[in-house]
Amino acid sequence: MESTRVVTLKAMEATPLTFKDYGQVIEASPDGQEFGLHDAQLDLTHGTPRFYIMHIENRPLKFSSITHHANVTQCLGSVGGHAWYLGVAKSSIVDSNEIKDDTGKKIVQSRCGHSYVPPDIDEVQVFKVAGSKFLKLDRGTWHAGPLFKADAMDFYNLELSNTNVIDHTQHSFKKDNGVVFLIDE
């Protein structure tokens, strides 16, 4: 049996600048302010939106798999503004009209119908989110979490009603790369 390598990642604070390659950090704005680029730029056009509070237990600061949704943006934020963490990698969805495997990278067909390149270990980042803000993940952004130090937390989640049924692609770093990520605060 092959050994598993532990990769420790330093968490960085999620800000509009640090998180821009993965989506948006949405913070409080004055009541009555008109819609603009500071607001979540959503794509919920492929189904019925679902906004709910999810209760999560036992999600320590480590992960070995990562997920993406190819057809929807997703918003996550902790109820009460408690600190939490999210592992991410840039979207790697491949346009089916442009599939040419001349880059040497492995192209995989998702069970959901789209093609993608598995995320690179060296491109995984971890963000810390604290306070009254939430993250909007761009379509295809790989994500692991929410992760947190508490025994349990509640999170606001905006996605589609069937996202985790028809648009849920997962990559196992442990199985495919022999890697587990550990978060260093």
C-alpha positions as CSV (number, residue, x, y, z in Angstrom):
1,M,0.0,0.0,0.0
2,E,1.4,3.4,-0.9
3,S,1.9,6.0,1.8
4,T,-0.1,9.2,2.0
5,R,1.8,12.4,1.8
6,V,0.5,15.3,4.0
7,V,0.7,18.7,2.4
8,T,0.3,21.6,4.8
9,L,-1.3,24.8,3.5
10,K,-1.2,28.2,5.2
11,A,-4.7,29.7,5.3
12,M,-5.0,33.3,3.9
13,E,-7.7,35.7,4.7
14,A,-10.5,35.8,2.1
15,T,-10.7,39.3,0.6
16,P,-12.1,40.5,-2.7
17,L,-8.5,40.7,-4.0
18,T,-7.2,37.3,-2.7
19,F,-10.3,35.4,-3.7
20,K,-10.9,36.9,-7.1
21,D,-9.6,33.8,-9.1
22,Y,-12.3,31.6,-7.4
23,G,-15.3,33.9,-7.0
24,Q,-16.3,36.8,-4.8
25,V,-16.2,37.8,-1.2
26,I,-19.4,39.6,-0.4
27,E,-19.5,42.0,2.6
28,A,-22.2,44.1,4.1
29,S,-23.3,47.1,2.0
30,P,-25.6,50.0,3.0
31,D,-29.3,49.4,2.9
32,G,-30.7,50.8,-0.4
33,Q,-27.5,50.6,-2.3
34,E,-28.2,49.7,-5.9
35,F,-27.1,46.4,-7.5
36,G,-23.5,46.4,-8.7
37,L,-20.2,44.5,-8.9
38,H,-20.0,44.5,-5.1
39,D,-23.0,42.1,-5.1
40,A,-22.8,38.4,-5.8
41,Q,-22.8,37.8,-9.6
42,L,-25.0,34.7,-9.6
43,D,-25.7,32.0,-12.2
44,L,-28.8,30.1,-11.1
45,T,-30.2,29.7,-14.6
46,H,-30.1,25.9,-14.8
47,G,-32.8,25.0,-12.3
48,T,-34.6,26.1,-9.2
49,P,-32.6,28.1,-6.6
50,R,-32.3,26.6,-3.2
51,F,-31.3,28.9,-0.2
52,Y,-31.1,27.0,3.0
53,I,-29.1,26.7,6.3
54,M,-27.1,23.5,6.5
55,H,-25.9,22.1,9.8
56,I,-22.4,20.5,9.6
57,E,-20.7,18.5,12.2
58,N,-17.1,17.3,12.6
59,R,-15.2,19.1,9.8
60,P,-11.7,19.5,11.1
61,L,-9.0,21.5,9.3
62,K,-8.0,18.8,6.8
63,F,-9.3,17.4,3.5
64,S,-8.4,14.8,0.9
65,S,-11.1,15.4,-1.8
66,I,-12.4,18.4,-3.6
67,T,-15.7,19.1,-5.5
68,H,-16.9,21.4,-8.2
69,H,-20.3,22.3,-9.8
70,A,-20.1,23.0,-13.5
71,N,-23.5,24.6,-14.0
72,V,-24.1,26.9,-11.0
73,T,-22.5,29.5,-8.8
74,Q,-22.7,28.7,-5.1
75,C,-22.7,31.0,-2.0
76,L,-21.6,29.9,1.4
77,G,-21.4,31.9,4.7
78,S,-21.4,31.0,8.4
79,V,-24.5,31.8,10.5
80,G,-23.2,34.2,13.1
81,G,-20.0,35.2,11.3
82,H,-17.9,32.5,13.0
83,A,-14.5,31.7,11.4
84,W,-14.3,28.9,8.9
85,Y,-12.0,27.7,6.1
86,L,-12.4,26.6,2.5
87,G,-9.9,24.8,0.3
88,V,-10.1,25.9,-3.4
89,A,-8.6,25.4,-6.8
90,K,-9.4,27.3,-10.0
91,S,-12.0,25.9,-12.4
92,S,-10.6,23.4,-14.8
93,I,-13.7,22.7,-16.9
94,V,-12.7,22.0,-20.5
95,D,-15.0,23.2,-23.4
96,S,-16.1,20.1,-25.2
97,N,-15.6,21.9,-28.5
98,E,-12.0,22.5,-27.8
99,I,-10.8,19.2,-26.3
100,K,-7.3,18.5,-27.6
101,D,-5.1,16.6,-25.2
102,D,-1.9,18.2,-26.5
103,T,-1.1,19.8,-23.1
104,G,0.0,16.5,-21.5
105,K,-2.7,17.1,-18.9
106,K,-5.3,14.3,-18.2
107,I,-8.8,15.2,-19.4
108,V,-11.6,13.5,-17.5
109,Q,-15.2,13.0,-18.4
110,S,-17.4,13.8,-15.4
111,R,-20.4,11.6,-14.7
112,C,-22.4,14.9,-15.0
113,G,-21.5,15.2,-18.7
114,H,-18.8,17.9,-18.8
115,S,-15.0,17.4,-19.2
116,Y,-12.3,18.8,-16.9
117,V,-8.7,18.6,-15.9
118,P,-8.2,17.3,-12.4
119,P,-6.9,20.0,-10.0
120,D,-3.2,20.3,-9.5
121,I,-1.9,19.7,-6.0
122,D,0.3,22.8,-6.2
123,E,-2.6,25.1,-7.1
124,V,-4.8,24.3,-4.1
125,Q,-5.2,27.3,-1.7
126,V,-7.0,27.7,1.6
127,F,-8.9,30.7,2.7
128,K,-10.1,31.8,6.1
129,V,-13.5,33.5,6.2
130,A,-14.5,35.4,9.4
131,G,-17.1,38.0,10.2
132,S,-20.2,39.0,8.4
133,K,-19.3,38.0,4.8
134,F,-19.9,35.1,2.5
135,L,-18.2,33.6,-0.5
136,K,-19.7,33.3,-3.9
137,L,-17.9,30.5,-5.8
138,D,-17.7,30.8,-9.6
139,R,-19.0,28.0,-11.7
140,G,-16.5,25.2,-11.7
141,T,-14.4,26.4,-8.8
142,W,-13.1,23.4,-6.9
143,H,-13.9,23.6,-3.2
144,A,-13.3,21.5,0.0
145,G,-15.3,22.5,3.0
146,P,-16.6,24.4,4.9
147,L,-14.1,23.3,7.5
148,F,-13.9,24.6,11.0
149,K,-12.5,24.1,14.5
150,A,-15.8,23.9,16.4
151,D,-17.7,20.6,16.8
152,A,-20.5,21.9,14.6
153,M,-21.5,25.0,12.6
154,D,-24.5,26.3,10.6
155,F,-24.0,27.7,7.1
156,Y,-26.1,29.7,4.6
157,N,-26.0,27.9,1.3
158,L,-27.3,29.1,-2.1
159,E,-27.2,26.7,-5.0
160,L,-29.7,24.8,-7.1
161,S,-32.3,22.4,-5.6
162,N,-30.6,19.5,-7.3
163,T,-26.9,20.6,-7.4
164,N,-25.6,17.7,-5.4
165,V,-27.5,15.2,-7.4
166,I,-26.9,16.3,-11.0
167,D,-23.9,18.7,-10.8
168,H,-21.5,17.3,-8.3
169,T,-18.0,16.3,-9.6
170,Q,-15.4,15.1,-7.0
171,H,-11.7,14.5,-7.2
172,S,-10.0,12.4,-4.6
173,F,-6.4,13.7,-3.9
174,K,-5.9,10.7,-1.5
175,K,-6.9,8.1,-4.1
176,D,-5.5,9.7,-7.2
177,N,-2.5,11.6,-5.9
178,G,-1.7,10.0,-2.5
179,V,-2.2,13.4,-0.8
180,V,-4.1,14.8,2.2
181,F,-4.1,18.5,2.9
182,L,-3.7,19.9,6.4
183,I,-4.6,23.5,7.2
184,D,-2.2,25.7,9.1
185,E,-3.8,28.8,10.5
